[in-house]
Amino acid sequence: MPSCDGVRQKFINCVLKSDCVLVQRNTVQDCVKTKELNAQLPQECQLVAQSLYACKRGLLDMRKRMRGVPNSGSFNPDED
């Protein structure tokens, strides 16, 4: 069964490297769930979050299940 683990891990790593966590010392959960802090995340993190949302939504869409879920590739830590 396909999953979105690669995209999820990329999103977590992106948030961990952001100023919200490193400089302001907020938790990852706070940075993601609080609207004010979420708006301060870098554009890259926001784009990866959209990809994660699309991937999770694709897991539930029966039309996409037959073709496979795009953006669900495996995580490669050497890419970053």
C-alpha positions in Angstrom: 0.0 0.0 0.0 1.4 3.4 -1.0 2.1 5.9 1.7 3.2 9.5 2.0 6.2 8.8 4.4 8.8 10.4 2.1 6.9 13.7 1.8 6.0 13.7 5.5 9.7 13.3 6.5 10.7 16.0 4.1 8.1 18.3 5.7 9.2 17.5 9.2 12.9 18.2 8.3 11.9 21.5 6.6 10.1 22.7 9.7 12.9 21.6 12.0 15.3 23.8 10.0 13.0 26.8 10.0 13.4 29.9 12.2 10.2 29.0 14.0 11.9 26.0 15.7 15.6 27.0 15.7 15.3 30.7 16.6 12.0 31.1 18.3 12.2 27.7 20.1 8.7 26.6 19.3 7.8 23.0 18.9 7.1 21.5 15.5 3.5 21.0 16.4 3.1 24.6 17.4 4.7 25.8 14.2 2.4 23.7 12.1 -0.9 24.1 14.0 -0.8 27.8 15.0 -1.9 30.1 12.2 0.4 32.9 13.0 3.5 30.6 13.3 2.4 28.6 10.2 2.3 31.8 8.1 6.0 32.5 9.1 7.2 29.2 7.7 9.4 29.5 4.6 7.8 29.1 1.2 9.6 25.8 0.7 7.9 24.3 3.8 4.5 25.6 2.7 4.9 24.0 -0.7 5.9 20.6 0.9 2.9 20.9 3.2 0.6 21.3 0.2 2.3 18.3 -1.4 1.7 16.3 1.7 -2.0 17.3 1.8 -2.4 16.3 -1.9 -0.7 13.0 -1.2 -2.9 12.2 1.8 -6.0 13.2 -0.2 -4.9 11.0 -3.1 -4.8 8.0 -0.7 -8.6 8.4 -0.3 -9.5 9.2 -3.9 -10.4 5.9 -5.6 -9.6 7.3 -9.1 -6.0 8.0 -8.0 -5.7 4.7 -6.1 -5.9 2.8 -9.4 -3.1 4.8 -11.0 -0.9 5.3 -7.9 -0.4 8.3 -5.7 1.9 11.0 -7.1 4.4 12.7 -4.8 4.6 9.6 -2.6 8.1 8.7 -3.5 10.4 7.3 -0.9 12.5 9.7 1.2 16.1 10.1 0.3 18.1 11.9 3.1 20.9 12.6 0.6 18.7 15.0 -1.4 18.8 17.8 1.2 
